[in-house]
Amino acid sequence: HTPADIPCQPVIFVSEKEGRIIGLCSLMPALFKANRQVVTVFWAVDFMVHPDHRGVDGIRLAQLIPQQEEILIGFPLGLVSRFWLRYHAREFSKVYSYVNVINLENVLRKKFTNNFLLMACRFLWKSFRGISAIFISRKASSVEILDVSRFDKDMDIFWEEASVDYPFLQVRNSAYLNWRFVECPHRQYRIFIAKHKGMISGYVVVRDEERD
């Protein structure tokens, strides 16, 4: 099952030996913006080889996949990353992670044991949070935050305008976002949209997760 605006279906490569499946690689189609052109690419979302065949047979499967006509992309981690880079992949972009620190003192206590440093950092942190809150509240006063159940066509206009600065990015239009977050069968998401003068100026999708 893919977004409505993608004409092709997922692809699964299966490796067999002596009548048994010994490996597979699953590829999910997606639309990506490459500069000003929209192209269909395939996410390598799953790669698995039977423990008894993770030598030559596994390498053969990994080498076969990029010989197809499809453009393949993925975010391999750890040992898998070194494996793909060694045989046929190349790194073309970085994935950035942004963390909002709510209580810096908890973070610093794990790094420092000096109480004076902790007190100084606590003072600086509270001062910074206080000053930034003033500017943020002034700027946010003209922005309306809406809790919505799905993305409408205004998101397509926002996508066209906001994606200009990105040379390579997955297409995040209303068809994709509704497929990804609204029609997801096993997870519940909440969608918040920011509007300024009636136009979308940003959005965020969140979900709650219980651990331990």
N, C-alpha and C positions, 0 to 999 in steps of 0.2 A: 504494500500500500504506500503510494507516494503522493506528494502534493498534486493538486488538480492540474497545475500548469506544466508539469513535467511529463513528456510523452512516453518515456521508457520506464521499465520496471527494474527492480533490483536484479543483480546478476550474482550467481553463486558458482564458483569454480570448485570442482570436486576431483580429487586425485584418488585413483583406485589401483590396487595391486592384488593380484590373485583373487579377484572377486570381492575384495573388501575395501571399504572407504578408509583411506589412511590420512587424508588431509582435506581441508576446505578453506576457501577464502570468500567472504561475502562482501559485495559491493553495493552501496546504496546511491542511486542517482541524485544529483542536486544541481541547481543552477548557480553559477558563479559569475560575478562581474569581474572581468579581466580588462582593466582600463575602461574603455567605453563599450566593450563588447560583452554580451552575455553568452556563456558557453555552458554546455552540459558536462559535468565531471562526475566521477564516481568515488565516493568515500570508501576506503578500505576499512570497514567497521569490524571485521572479525577475521582472524587467521589462526588456524589450529592444525597441528600435525600430531598423529599418534606417537606416543613415546618411543615405540620400536622403530620409527621411521623418521626421526628428527635429524638425521644426517643428510645423506645424499638425496633421499626422496623429498625431504622438506625443502631443501635448496632448489631442487628441480621445479617444485610447485611455485616457489617464490620467484624464480626466474621466468616462468612461463607467463605469469599474470601480466607484467608490463609489456609483453609483446602484442597485446590486444590493441585495438584502435582507440579505446576509451582513455581519457585523461584520468589518472588515478591520483588521489591525494589522501592524506591521513595524518594523524598525530601519534606516531608510535612512541612508546615510552620505555625507558630502561634498556634492558638487553635487546628488546625488539627494535628499538631505535638504531642501535649499532648494527643489528642484523640487516635492516633495510638499507642503511647507508652504505654498507659494505658491498651489497650486491647490485643495487640498481637505482636507489633513490637519491635525491638531492634536497637539501634544505633551502627553501626560498623565502621563508618568513618566520617570525617569532610569534608566540602566543603570550600575551601579556595578562597578568593577573593583578587586579586592584583590590586591596583589602582596606576596609574601614575599621580603624582601631578605636574601639569604644572606651577602653580603659588601658592607657599606656602603662600605668604603674604595674599592672599584672605582667606585662611583657618585660618591663625593666627588671623586675624582681628575679626573673629567670637569668638575667645577664649580669646584674651587679649585686653586690652584698653591702656596699658602702651606703649607709643611711643618709649621709650628706648629699651624695649624688642623687639618691632617690627623691629627697626633699626638693632639690633644685629642679630636677626634671618634672616633678609633680607641679611645681609653681609655673614653670614655663608652659607645660601642657595645658593647665587650666587657663592661663592667659591667652594662649593661642586659640583654644576652643571658644573662649568668650568673645574675642575679637572677630573670629571667622563667623560666629553665629550672627553677629550684628550685620555683616555684609550679606550673608546668605539670606537672612530674613528680609532685608530690603529688596534684594533681587527677586526673591520668590513671591513677593506680594502680588505681582501681576500675573503669576502662573497659576492655572487651575489644575488640580490633580484629580483625575477620574478613575474610579475602580470599575473596569468594564469586563464584560463576559467574552467578548471576541473582538477581533480587529476588523475595522471597516475599510472602505476604499480610500479614506483619507491617509491610511498608512502607506499606500502606494505612492502618494505625492510626497510624503515625508521621506520614504526610501530614496526616491529619485533625487531629492535635494541633499539629503544627509550623506549619501554614498559617494559623492563627488571626490572627496579627499582620499578615498581608499583605492589603491591600484588593484587589489585582489581581495575579494570579499564575497562570502556567500550571499545570494540574493535573499533579502529579508522583506519580501512584499507580504501583502495580507494573505495570499494563498499559502505561502510557506509558514508564516507565523501561526495561522489558525490550525494548520495540519500539525505543527510541532507542539503547540501548547494547549489548544482547545480540544482537538480531536484525539489527543493522547489517551489511550484506553486504560493505562495502569497508573497514571499519576495525575494529581490535581495541582493546577497552577493558579496563581492570582496575577492579574494583569493591571498595571497602573499606567495611565497615559497622562503626560503633561501637555497642557495646551496654553498657548499664548496668543491672545487676540483671535481666538477661534481656530488657530492652526496648531497641529501637533508639533511640539518642540522636543519630545523625547518620550521614551517608554522604558519600563522595567518589568520583568517577569520574575516572580518569586515562588518558592514552594517551601513548606515546612518539612523537616526531616528529623525524626527522633533517633537518637543513638544511645547505646548503653542503657 
